[in-house]
Amino acid sequence: IPSLSTVKFSFSGQTGKAGRPQYIKRVQTSLGNLRLRQLRQTPIEEIMIGCAKENWYRRHRSDYDLSRPEGFSKSSKMFGANWVSPSVRGLNEFRHCSTVISLYDYHVNPAILEWLGKEGDRQFKDRYAVSELLQFIYRSRIRCRSSIPDPTITLFLPSGRMRRSFLEWVNADSEPQGKLTVSR
C-alpha cells in the first residue's frame, strides 16, 4: 500500500493525538482504495486485519462496541473484515483468511530492552518484530498447508521497516528454495 509507506504504525503512532484526523483519513482512504481495486474479488470474511483496537471499533465506556466501526474501519469498506489483535496467539479462528493486512509496526517494550541490555541492538529489535509478525500471519490459512489445496495468502505490509525486516528474514536462507519479492 504505497500511499501508507510513510505512516507510523507503532502503537503510540496509531493512538497518539497529534494530527489524528488526517492520519485516520489517510488510512481510511488507502484501505478503501485497496478494497475497491486489488481486493474487490476477495470476500470480506477472508480478510484479516491487525491494528490498534481503538482504530477499528468504537469505544463505549470501558469497552468496545464490536458492531460499530471507528477509526480506520469507518468509511473504508473494510469493516466486515476480521479484526485480529496484533498480539494474538494460538487461534484457529482465522485460518480461512486468504488476505492479511498488518497495519502494525512491532517494537519491543523499552523496559525489556533495557533489562536485556539490547537498547542499541537493531538486529535484535528487527528479529523481535519479525517473530511477532509471523505469529500474526500464522493465524491465517497459511497454517493449513497440508489440509487445503491452495494455502497461499496475500500479505500487505505498509510499514517500510516491517516489510524490509520480513524480506530480509525470508531471503536469509543460505540455500533458498525460492525468493520472495514485493512489488509496490
Protein Blocks (a to p, Z undefined) as FASTA:
>chain_A
ZZlmmpcfbfklmmmmghklmmmmmmmmmmmmmmmmmmmmpcfklpccdddfklmbcceh
jbccfkbcehjlnonlpmmpccddfkbghiaklmmpcbdcddbdcdddfklmmmnopmmm
mklmmmmmmmmmmmmmmmmmmlmmmmpfblcdcdddfblklmmmmmmmmmmpmbdcbdcd
ddZZ
